[in-house]
């Protein structure tokens, strides 16, 4: 009998929440089949089975927060040993330096995370038995804060990619009181549960809402995040007390990070920039063969501008070591891109972005948006950031004052793109034209940087956005 424990996801995290079981007792699993999704303080992580066998027990429920090392499931691997005997044998084999055939020591311990494991076998998401794959056009809403698929202030109607529901967890059928339904026939999946994606089920659980009382407005009656929010608001209006949403996972980490950030003396500088030439460059890139199939937006040019300006002002890419009373200037720019998701704000970063050309940055950003939408951001993706870009322009917001991420000395905010009158030319050629203008705001750790350093860096970024051709001078 193999005991599956909650592994250490790294980055100093000590606990995680069990979000979705993708298997039920009695299911057959193979090595590296994904059996459960957990949420750490930084990301949603999939855990695979380290052995093949039959699921014997699920020891924790969805929504439980458990400590690293806790046994969360037992898998009958055919060894015929009890859990205690298996543990003794496992301890003895590790002490003698032996490993289970086909598995590394880490894999055999069950402490392998997707993206962290040592086994060469690819992880596989299992389809739940009896659940038919169905396309669900309504996805878990993710606001791409870096605007990879849309120009700030110029939203598109292009739908997000969809994922078929092939791996819903097993849950007991819920009571469905007729009085609680909100019109229409309740749509269910083949195992009798209301039709909804795992993220929607978790949202409903956090809001204390029974999905059986919600009529879905999505395709085939699928319950969408909007349906859950509206239903919760309707129920809340008839309750005595307010709705309480637990602070867990990413949201709790965001709370802690922002509280820590506010202990830092911060200052901000901002300026309006004529980005007409950047918009024209983006249109040219969209027509080039090298960029075919990639979503191109001004954030890509902004990312490159930040890296170029950072080469002239390396002190902006720094952090403060209070214990040693030193400023640490990083040679690599790990460029964080803030993304707002239903689970809260996540800031994955592109490692060594300063070594990438524009095409490589475009690929990296496209890969990032895919991982964010699919909930595949790992703690490693969000670790060791040195500078952050955040984009409120995709929401039609002109500007704002960003707040520093812990252990970083600067963060840059991009506002919406507006068409407005702008003075161009000089002297006798000075005239008004309608141009595309955006606001850039830079917030700094005033213990590390001063106003002059911040202003010179921001001015260089603005220069490149106003005339991308001048990047040749950097």
N, C-alpha and C positions, 0 to 999 in steps of 0.2 A: 504494500500500500504506500503510494507516494504522497507526501504532504507538500502541497504548494504553498509557499510563504510569500508574503508581500516583500519584494526585494527592495534594496536600497537604490533609489533612483539617482542618487548623487546630489551634488550642490548643497549638501547640508540639510536635506529634507528628511524629516523624521516620521512623517505620517502621510497618508493619502486617503481619499474617499473612494469607495467602491461605487462606480457610476452605473455600469451595465454588465450583467452576466450574459455572455453569448452562448452559454451551454446550460443544460439542465441535468439533474441527476439521471443517470442511465445513458447519457450521450457517449458515443465513442469519439475519442480524440486522437489525433496523430501528433507526433513531435512537431512543435512550432505552430500548431493551430492556435489562433487567438481565442482565448477563453473568457477574458474579462477586460473591461476598460476601467482604469482608475484615473482619478484627477488629483494631481499634486498641486502644490501652491503655485506652480508655474505652467503646467500644461496637462493635456489629456494624453495618457499613455496606454498602449495596448500590451497586455501580458500574454505570452504564449505558453503552451504546455511544454514542459521539459521532457515528458515521457509520453508514450502511447498507452492508451488503456481506456477504461470506462470511468466516467465521473461518478464517484461514490457519494460524496457529500459536498455541499456548499455551506461553509461554516459562517459566513457573514452575509448580511443582506445588502441590497442596493441602498445607498445612502449612508451606510455605516462609515465612520472615520476610524481607521485602524493604524496601529503603529507598525513601523518597519520590523519584519521578522515574524509577524503574526501569521499563523496558519490560516489560510482563507478557504482552502478546498483540499479534498483528498481524491486521488485518482488511483483506481485499482489497476495496477500495471501487470497483474498476473504473477507477482512474486510470491503471493500467498502469505506474506509477512504482515503482522499488525503494524500500526503506525509506530508504536514504540520500538518494535523489533527492526522496522525499516530504518528508524532513526539511528539505532545502535549500529546496524550494518553500514549505514551511510557514514557514520562517524569513523568506524573502523577502516573503511575503504579509503577515506581521505587520509587517515593517519598512515596507512601503508603505501600511499602514493598511487593507488589504483583508481582507475576511472571506469565508469560504465562505458561499454563499447559504443562507439559512435558519438559520444558526447564528451565535451570538455568538462573539467571540474566545475566551472561556473554553471554550465548548462545543466549538469546533473543535480546541482543544488537547487535548481528552480529560480535562481537569482539572475535570470537573463531578461532584460527588457528589449523590446523591439528597437532596433537601432543601436543596441549596446551589446548584443549577444555575441558569442564566439562561435556558434554553430554555423556551418556553411549552408545549412538548409534554409530556404526562405520561409519567413513567417507567412501563414495563410489564415485569412479570415474565414471562419466556418459559417456556412449557411445553416440556420436553425432547421432541424428536422420538421417537416410539415409546413414550413413557411415558404411560400412561392415568391420569387423575386418579382417585385413590381416597381416600375419607374415612378418616382415621386418628384415632379417638377418643383414643388415647394421645398427649398432647402433651409437648413438652420441658418438664420440670417447672420451674415458676417459683414460688417462694414470694413471695407479695405481702406484703412486709414491712410495708406500710402497712395491710394487712388490709382492703382495699377491699370484698371480697366476704364478709367474715365478721367477727363480733365476736370480739375476743380472748378465748380460753378457751371459745368456743362455735363450734367448727368446723362447717361445713356439708358436705354430701356432694354439693353441686352441682358437676358436672364443669366443667372449664375449656373455653373455646371451642376447637374443633378447626380445623385447617387442612388442606385436601386436599394430597396430595403431587402437585404438578403440575410441579415444576421441579427434580427431582433431577439432580445433575451426572452427566456421563458418566464412568464408571470402568471399567477393564478387569475382566473377570470374575476373581474370585479363586479360587485352588485350594480345593477343599472336601474335605479328607480325611475319610473316614468316621469314623476314630478320634476325630476332634476334635468330632464333633457331640454334642449333648446331648439326644438323643431327638427323635422326630418328624421330619416332612418339612420340609426347609429351604424357607421361602417366599422367592420371588424376584420382582422386578419384571420387566416385559416385556423389559428389556435384560440380564437374567440376574444382577443383583446381589441380595444379601440385602435383604429389604424393611425399610427403616429410614429415619428422617428424617435430614436433613443434620447436625443437632446430635448425634444418636446416633452417626453415622459419625465425627464429629470426636472424641467422647468415646472411642470404641473406638480410634481412631488414637492419641490421647494415652496410652491405657493399654497400647498395644502389642498389642491384641487383634484377631484375625482374625474379622470378623463372620460369615464362612462357618462358623465353629465354634459359633455361638450359635443356639439355637432360640428364636424369638420367642414370647412369651406374649400379645402384643397381638392385636387383631382381625386376622383373615386371616393370622396368623403374623408380624405386624409386630414387629420387635425394639424393645424399650422401653429407656429408660435403666436401669431396674432389672435387666433381663436382662443388660445389659453389665456392670453393677457386680457382679452375682452371679457371672457367668462369670469376670470378672477376679479376683475373690476366690478362686474355685475354682482357677484356674490358678496364682495367687500361692502358694497353700498347697503346691503341688507344685514350686515353684521354689527354687533356692538363695538367690537374692537378692530384695530387695523390689521392688515395682512403683515406677517412677519416672514422675512426671507433670511434664512441662515447665511452667515458669512463663512463660506467655505472655499477651499481650493484657490483658484485664481483671484476671486474677489477678496478673500481674506489677505492674500499676499499683496494685492493692490492697496488695500487699506494700510497695511503695515509699511509698505514702501512709501506711500504718500505722507504718512505721519513722520517717517524718518526724514523724508525730503524737506519737510517744513522746518526741521531743525537747522537747516543750512541757510545762511544769508544769501539771498538770490537777488539778482538785478536783471533787467531786460532792456534790450534796445531793439528798435524796429524801423523799417523803412518800406515805402512803396516802390515797386520796381516795374518798369515797362518790360513785359515778358512777351511782347509780340513776336520777336525773332525766335524765341524758344518755341512758341506755338507753331511757327512756320517750320522749324527744324523737326519737330515731332511729326508733322505731316509728311515731310520728306523721308524720314526714317520708316514710316509705315509703308512707303512704296518701294523700299529697298528689299532685295532678295534675301539679304542676311537676316533681316528682322521678320521675315515671313512667319506667320503663326504665333508671333509674340504680341502681347498687349503692350502698347507703348503709351506712356503718359509723361507729362512734365516732371514727375517725381524722379524719373530716370536721369534726366538732365540735371535736376537738383542734386541727386546723389553724387553724380560725377563732379559737379561744381563744388560740393562740400569737400570731396577728397582732394581736388586740386588746390582749393584754398587752404586745406589743412597742411599741405606740404609747405606752404609759406608761413603758416602760423601753427606749428606743431603743438604749442602749449595748450591749444584749445582741446586737443585730444589727450586729456590728462585726468588724473585722479589724485586725491589727497590721502596720504598716510599719516594720520594724526599721531599714532604711536611713535613713529620715528621722526615726526616733524619734517616730512619730505613731500614734494610734489613729484608724482610718477608720470612721466610723459611716455605714452605708449607709441611704439614704432608702427604697430598695426592699427588700422582703423576698422574696428568691428562695428559696422554701421547698423544701429538699431532702427527698425521701422515699426512704429506704434500701430497696432491694429485693435479695433474695438470689436469684441465678439459678445455673444450672449453670456458667456461665462465670465466676462470682464475684460479688462485691458491686458493684452499680451504684447511684449516687445521682443520678438525674435530679431537676431542680427545677422548680417552678412559678414562672415569672417574675412578679414584682409581685403576689404572692399577697395582700399587704396591701390591694390595691385591689379585691379580689373579695368579693362577698357569699357567703352559704352555698351558694346554688344554683350560682353560678359555680365555686366551689371543688369542688363535687360533680362538675361536668362536667369540670373540669381533672384531677381525680384519676382519674375513669373513663377519660379519654383516656390518662392516663399508664399505667394498668395494662394497657391494650390494647397500647400501644407496647412495654412491657416484655415481655409475653407473646409478642409477635410478633417480638421481637428488633430493633425499629426505633429504639432509643434511639441518638441521634447524639451526637457530642462537644459540640455546641451545647446539647443538652438537659441535659448534666451540668456545663456550665460556669457560673461566676460564682454559685455557691450562697452564701448568707449564713447560713443556719441549717438544721439537719437534724432531722427526726423519724425515729426508728426504732422498730419495733414487734415485740417478741419475744413479745407476747401470743398471736399466731396460732399459735405453736408450743407453747402451754400453759405458758410460762415466766413466773414471777411477776415477775421483775425482773432487773436486772444493771447494770453500770457501762459505759455507752457510751464510745467513744473518739472524740475530736474528728476531724472532717475537716480537712485542711490548709486554712489561710486562713479558718477560721471560729472564732468564739469560744465557741460553745455548741452542744450537741446534746441533744435530749430523747428519752428512752426511755419507751415505754408498755408496761406488763406486762399479763398476762392478767387478765380479769375474773373475780373469785371471789365466790361468795355466802357471806357470813359474818355472825356477830353483830356489831352496830354500835350504839354508844350514840347515841341521838337525843334531842332535847328538852333542856330546861334546868330546873334546880331541881327542883320537885315533879313536873314532867312528864318528867324524865329516865327513859329506859327502853331496853331492848334490843330491836332489831328485826333481822330478816334483810335485809341490804342487799347491793347489788353494789358491790364495792370493787376498785380498781386502784391499782397503784403507779406513780408518776411519778419518774423519775430524771433530773436535769439535770447534765451535765458541762460545766465551763467552762474556758477558758484563764485561769489565775490571774494571768497578766501583764496581762490586760485587765480582767477582772472580779474582784470580791471576793465574799466569802460573803454579805454583805448584799444586794448587787445580785442575785445568783443566787437567794437565798431569796425576795426580794420578787417577782421575776418568776415563780418557780415557784408561789408562793402565789396570785398573780393567775390563773394558768392553772388551778390547782386550784379556785379559787372559781367560775370559769365552768363547769367540768365538774360541780361539785357542784350548781350551780343556774344552768342556762343563761340563765334570765330576768335574772340580774344582769348579763349582758353589756350590757344597756341603760345601765348606769352607766359603761361604759368608753368 
